[in-house]
Amino acid sequence: MEAYCVKCRAKREINNSQSITMKNGRPATQGVCGTCGTKVFRIGKS
């Protein structure tokens, strides 16, 4: 799965991804950018 990395300014592959639920109940995916190691976040079902 891919997410937008703010540091790289491009879509990157998510490493160590985990499905989470936000405070408002919506599903999301959180992980680490495969290139620079910055935390990335993608809203929506994974």
N, CA and C atoms as an extended XYZ file, in Angstrom:
138
Properties=species:S:1:pos:R:3:atomname:S:1:resname:S:1:resid:I:1 pbc="F F F"
N         0.838       -1.170        0.000 N   MET     1
C         0.000        0.000        0.000 CA  MET     1
C         0.892        1.245        0.000 C   MET     1
N         0.427        2.290       -0.644 N   GLU     2
C         1.185        3.527       -0.728 CA  GLU     2
C         0.508        4.650        0.033 C   GLU     2
N         1.302        5.581        0.505 N   ALA     3
C         0.801        6.782        1.178 CA  ALA     3
C         1.697        7.947        0.772 C   ALA     3
N         1.183        9.162        0.917 N   TYR     4
C         1.952       10.351        0.558 CA  TYR     4
C         2.903       10.696        1.695 C   TYR     4
N         4.183       10.806        1.372 N   CYS     5
C         5.197       11.197        2.346 CA  CYS     5
C         5.434       12.699        2.206 C   CYS     5
N         5.253       13.427        3.296 N   VAL     6
C         5.404       14.881        3.280 CA  VAL     6
C         6.868       15.274        3.079 C   VAL     6
N         7.781       14.519        3.642 N   LYS     7
C         9.202       14.839        3.532 CA  LYS     7
C         9.723       14.595        2.115 C   LYS     7
N         9.340       13.465        1.507 N   CYS     8
C         9.770       13.139        0.143 CA  CYS     8
C         8.946       13.873       -0.921 C   CYS     8
N         7.745       14.338       -0.536 N   ARG     9
C         6.803       14.983       -1.449 CA  ARG     9
C         6.423       14.065       -2.612 C   ARG     9
N         6.180       12.792       -2.283 N   ALA    10
C         5.788       11.810       -3.290 CA  ALA    10
C         5.080       10.648       -2.601 C   ALA    10
N         4.385        9.825       -3.400 N   LYS    11
C         3.776        8.617       -2.858 CA  LYS    11
C         4.857        7.571       -2.684 C   LYS    11
N         4.898        6.984       -1.506 N   ARG    12
C         5.903        5.973       -1.178 CA  ARG    12
C         5.240        4.747       -0.578 C   ARG    12
N         5.936        3.624       -0.664 N   GLU    13
C         5.461        2.369       -0.090 CA  GLU    13
C         5.544        2.451        1.442 C   GLU    13
N         4.526        1.907        2.124 N   ILE    14
C         4.481        1.929        3.591 CA  ILE    14
C         5.167        0.677        4.133 C   ILE    14
N         6.135        0.863        5.033 N   ASN    15
C         6.761       -0.244        5.752 CA  ASN    15
C         6.183       -0.291        7.159 C   ASN    15
N         6.182       -1.472        7.770 N   ASN    16
C         5.667       -1.663        9.138 CA  ASN    16
C         4.254       -1.118        9.280 C   ASN    16
N         3.407       -1.376        8.291 N   SER    17
C         2.047       -0.831        8.320 CA  SER    17
C         1.187       -1.557        9.340 C   SER    17
N         0.295       -0.790        9.960 N   GLN    18
C        -0.654       -1.356       10.902 CA  GLN    18
C        -1.982       -0.628       10.761 C   GLN    18
N        -3.055       -1.393       10.808 N   SER    19
C        -4.397       -0.816       10.713 CA  SER    19
C        -4.790       -0.259       12.067 C   SER    19
N        -5.306        0.967       12.057 N   ILE    20
C        -5.731        1.617       13.286 CA  ILE    20
C        -7.128        2.196       13.081 C   ILE    20
N        -7.744        2.611       14.165 N   THR    21
C        -9.030        3.294       14.107 CA  THR    21
C        -8.838        4.672       14.736 C   THR    21
N        -9.231        5.709       14.005 N   MET    22
C        -9.080        7.066       14.511 CA  MET    22
C       -10.120        7.349       15.597 C   MET    22
N        -9.979        8.480       16.276 N   LYS    23
C       -10.895        8.834       17.364 CA  LYS    23
C       -12.342        8.919       16.904 C   LYS    23
N       -12.562        9.336       15.651 N   ASN    24
C       -13.930        9.470       15.148 CA  ASN    24
C       -14.483        8.152       14.601 C   ASN    24
N       -13.712        7.050       14.693 N   GLY    25
C       -14.191        5.740       14.290 CA  GLY    25
C       -13.827        5.328       12.877 C   GLY    25
N       -13.186        6.205       12.117 N   ARG    26
C       -12.816        5.865       10.746 CA  ARG    26
C       -11.546        5.019       10.722 C   ARG    26
N       -11.467        4.061        9.788 N   PRO    27
C       -10.257        3.240        9.690 CA  PRO    27
C        -9.128        3.998        9.007 C   PRO    27
N        -7.884        3.636        9.335 N   ALA    28
C        -6.712        4.259        8.727 CA  ALA    28
C        -5.540        3.291        8.792 C   ALA    28
N        -4.490        3.608        8.050 N   THR    29
C        -3.272        2.817        8.058 CA  THR    29
C        -2.113        3.734        8.425 C   THR    29
N        -1.270        3.273        9.329 N   GLN    30
C        -0.134        4.052        9.785 CA  GLN    30
C         1.117        3.224        9.610 C   GLN    30
N         2.227        3.872        9.228 N   GLY    31
C         3.468        3.146        9.045 CA  GLY    31
C         4.638        4.084        8.871 C   GLY    31
N         5.687        3.573        8.202 N   VAL    32
C         6.919        4.319        8.011 CA  VAL    32
C         7.239        4.360        6.521 C   VAL    32
N         7.730        5.518        6.052 N   CYS    33
C         8.126        5.672        4.649 CA  CYS    33
C         9.285        4.726        4.341 C   CYS    33
N         9.203        4.030        3.226 N   GLY    34
C        10.238        3.082        2.845 CA  GLY    34
C        11.543        3.738        2.428 C   GLY    34
N        11.518        5.022        2.078 N   THR    35
C        12.705        5.714        1.605 CA  THR    35
C        13.417        6.496        2.707 C   THR    35
N        12.671        7.366        3.409 N   CYS    36
C        13.317        8.267        4.374 CA  CYS    36
C        13.060        7.911        5.834 C   CYS    36
N        12.094        7.056        6.120 N   GLY    37
C        11.836        6.636        7.495 CA  GLY    37
C        10.877        7.522        8.264 C   GLY    37
N        10.249        8.499        7.596 N   THR    38
C         9.284        9.375        8.242 CA  THR    38
C         7.968        8.639        8.443 C   THR    38
N         7.227        8.984        9.492 N   LYS    39
C         5.927        8.381        9.745 CA  LYS    39
C         4.942        8.837        8.669 C   LYS    39
N         4.223        7.898        8.060 N   VAL    40
C         3.210        8.208        7.061 CA  VAL    40
C         1.865        7.664        7.520 C   VAL    40
N         0.797        8.239        6.978 N   PHE    41
C        -0.557        7.962        7.444 CA  PHE    41
C        -1.488        8.006        6.254 C   PHE    41
N        -2.390        7.020        6.153 N   ARG    42
C        -3.359        7.004        5.075 CA  ARG    42
C        -4.731        6.692        5.636 C   ARG    42
N        -5.685        7.581        5.360 N   ILE    43
C        -7.055        7.407        5.826 CA  ILE    43
C        -7.789        6.494        4.864 C   ILE    43
N        -8.556        5.555        5.401 N   GLY    44
C        -9.336        4.636        4.583 CA  GLY    44
C        -9.034        3.201        4.940 C   GLY    44
N        -9.903        2.320        4.491 N   LYS    45
C        -9.764        0.903        4.789 CA  LYS    45
C        -8.522        0.345        4.122 C   LYS    45
N        -7.785       -0.518        4.840 N   SER    46
C        -6.546       -1.055        4.296 CA  SER    46
C        -6.701       -2.464        3.785 C   SER    46
